[in-house]
Amino acid sequence: MLLRVALIFCAFTLFFTVCNTSQLWCQQGGGKHDWGPAECDNAKECYKYECFDGQSPFLTRGCGVPQSTATGLANESCFQAIGVCQYLGGTGHCDICSDKHMCNSTSTFTINWSIYLMLSISLLYILS
């Protein structure tokens, strides 16, 4: 019985930590699979920048500029990546988002699915 209570507590703690945290979480890193979650201190948005053509095409994701240093310019969080892309002779595209955690990932399905699976297993364990 105590194990069941502990399992339920852990499941709900994880669920509310992921869903209700006050900090924005973004995917951070580059490459096709070389990125992972990062908590963004004081950032108001996440970004994803893809550089095409040029000498060395690249993809980068990360936390946007901190609110304390933001000037309000369009695509401000992508400025550094834009500069590197132009230097390499490429053109790129910047996506900015702030509507949900990990909004700059390819898909949030894996995160949502793992939470759903964990809660379902916990519920089945309780009911059995």
C-alpha positions, 0 to 999 in steps of 0.5 A: 500500500505504501508503495502505491501511495509513493508511486502515485505521489511521484507520478503527480509530482512529475506531471505538475513539475513538467506542466506547471513550472514557471520557467520556460523550457526549450530544446537546446543544441544543434544537429538532427538529434544533438539537442535536449531540454533546457530550462530557460532562466528569464527567457520569454521565448524559444527559437529554432534557426535553420541555415540553408545552402551556404558552405555549411548548412546547420540547425540550432535550437535554444532559449531566446534572449533574456527579458532583461536584455531584449530590445523587442526587435523581430527575430532577436533571439536568432541574431547570432545564428543569422550572422553566422549563416550569412557569413557562411554564405547561406540563407536561413529561417527563424522560428520563435515560439513561447506558447508551450514548453519545448515548442521549438522541438520537432515534436512534443509527442514523446514528452506527452506520451511518456507522461500519459504512459506513466500515469496510465501504468500508475492507475492500472497498478492502483486498480489491480 
